[in-house]
Amino acid sequence: MKEGDLIRVMKVPESVRDSEGFKTRSTLEKCVGRVFPIMGFHEGFLQIDVGEIVGRPSYMESIWIEPNCVEPVEQ
């Protein structure tokens, strides 16, 4: 996989939780089944921009997700 490739979120990692300031688990649950481009990589995680999930421009919210939680989408 490389930047720009499309991926579909298939599941939420078990270790992800919501915290007081960040609703990461809730946001990722809304992402399941949706397609996103890969925006970057860091320490084995994929960056996806998910702002539209929470009613903002996509670039305003990013989430890092494990590659085993997504599948590639044919372009």
Buried (B, 14 or more C-beta within 10 A) or exposed (E): EEEEBBBBBEBBBEEBEEEEEEBBBBBBBBBEEEEBBBBEBEEEBBBBBBBBBEEEEBEEBEBBBEBEBBEEEEE
